[in-house]
Amino acid sequence: MNLLHSNDRQGQYPASWYAATATPLAPFPELRGAARADVCVIGGGYTGLSAALHLAQLGHSVTLIEAHRVGFGASGRNGGQVGTGQRLDQDALERRHGPDDARRLWQVGLDAVALVKSLIAAHGIDAAWRDGVAHVDWRAKGAAETRAYAEKLARDYGYAAAEPLDAAGVRALIGSDAFQGGMIDRGAGHLQPLRFALGLARAAAAAGVTIHENTEAHHVAPGKAPLVRTAKGQISADHVVLACNGYLGGLERKTAARVMPINNFILATEPLGARADTVLTKDIAVADSKFVINYWRLSEDKRLLFGGGESYGYRFPRDIAALVRKPMLQIYPHLADVKVDYAWGGTLAITRTRMPDFSRPAQGVWSASGYSGHGVALATLAGKYLAEAISGDAAGFDLMAKTRPAAFPGGGGLRTPLLALAMSWFALRDRLGL
């Protein structure tokens, strides 16, 4: 079974609040027959669209193919949070990679956020950017660790935008007494993710990128002149970029062994009106400290957009709204009477270490994926790094490739059941408050 076709209709965006509030682009034509480009990009999410845009700006002829619509996957469905740093914190990066590379990786995270903001400004993308992402801790121990981390960022990295919060500070900000503390990162932000993806596609097309939608890659033949085959055509190129993330499937099995697709879910309530101030007193995004993370923010029309719950098979649950309402009501029990207008799922990709997988898996083939829930900024920067590496400047790409995660136990075959067991254990710990 293929995740590209397990939960969605061909060539259609899911019925999300994002799709309902984005102006769609006119469909790009399906590829028919043979084509030639300097670079063929497979995947129309943030990585692929950013790679295509930057490659075109660097003078390459680029053809991008997308199995459904641009922004169809996680890029058009995610929580919209644009975080600083990496998915691993700086303490973990220092232990794993040493202080020098940890500092470089911190700067990569800052550069990624800056790139998102600069692309929005340069191309006039109506992505509804807002500053501020808060992290909130369920336990006092976690709150103390978060305070120490904010102090570390200020002391060791000169980053003063992360402000620690005590329980009262969290309560004043998010309207819930469930948490013991946390911090707010004013250098991070949030946006409407599908509008951002569509804006990148519009910019790429304007820069000369040829885009084909409803064009699934069935096979990549690597080599000095790689060839990409689709149902009704083929593309010969000097380079191929795999930008498929959780939808990679069997297209490149060495990468698939390191990158694991998982499903995550979001709901959008009815507009809350004056009650929105009982949820968030500032227009920020929030994520909590649970292993199976909850995250939320208010929409422009004052809906609560709340994400929570995961699954590890191919099919989404039948009642997504019921799955996500449960953690939402743990935090905001006073919203029990609020109607859910939209509920949707999406497939992202994680790695064993939660660091992304940058690699050259075969001759002429480049890949970046596995952003582990931290992809709005990092996937966008990954596209720029891919474009620069193909053009001869691989400094950014090589730095990220140094952190390449190991394959999952069992490779591509047994990773799903083994990961499901591990994730279920951590989810149980969340429920038990351990």
Buried (B, 14 or more C-beta within 10 A) or exposed (E): EEBBBEBBEEBEBBEBBBBEBBEEBEEBEBBEEEBEBBBBBBBBBBBBBBBBBBBBBBEBBBBBBBBBBBBBBBBBBBBBBBBBBBBBBBBBBBEBBEEEBBBBBBEBBBBBBBBBBEBBEEBEBBBBBBBBBBBBBBBEEBBBBBBEBBEBBBEBBEBEBBBBBEBEBBBEBBBBEBBBBBBBBBBBBBBBBBBBBBBBBBBBBEBBBBBBBBBBBEEBBBEEEBBBEBEEBBBBBBBBBBBBBBBBBEBBEEBBBBBBBBBBBBBBBBBBEEBBEBBBEBBBBBBBBBEBBBBBBBBEEBBBBBBBBBBBBBEBBEEBBEBBBEBBBBBBEEBEEBEBBBBBBBBBBBBBBBBBBBBBBBEBBBBBBBBBBBBBBBBBBBBBBBBBBBBEEBEBBEBBBEBBBEBBEEEBEEBBEBBBEEBEEEBEEBEEEE
